Amino acid sequence: MVDADIRRLKGERSAQVPADAQLLALAAAATPPADRMLVIVVRELGPTLRIGIPVLVQGATEAVIEVRVLDARTGDTMANFRSHWQNGGRFVIKGVKTLEQDMSAALRAALISADVPH
């Protein structure tokens, strides 16, 4: 059985992800102390709509997913990658109606394609 604790790190929207030292301190303070930390940052870049030359209409939902895995015991970085996901194209107009599904698909695509150690 795997114990997991999910926490949302709050801060200003423009704030950077905490440094490894801060994350490792959180892991050490957990009860019981964590073995690994998985940090996922989702940066939404859409929906977007471009009108004009060279394409008359182009719309999309875009997201950048940043994933970092830390070994909480040693402080080693086990994985660190960034994935850019886009859904849309020419003559597509996307609103916010599909945003939740698009963000889920972006996260799923990033994690499934990642070569993260088990």
Secondary structure by P-SEA (a helix, b strand, c coil): cbbbbbbbbccccccccccaaaaaaaaaaccccccbbbbbbbbbccccccccccccbbbbbbbbbbbbbbccccccccccbbbbbbcccccccccccaaaaaaaaaaaaaaaaccccc
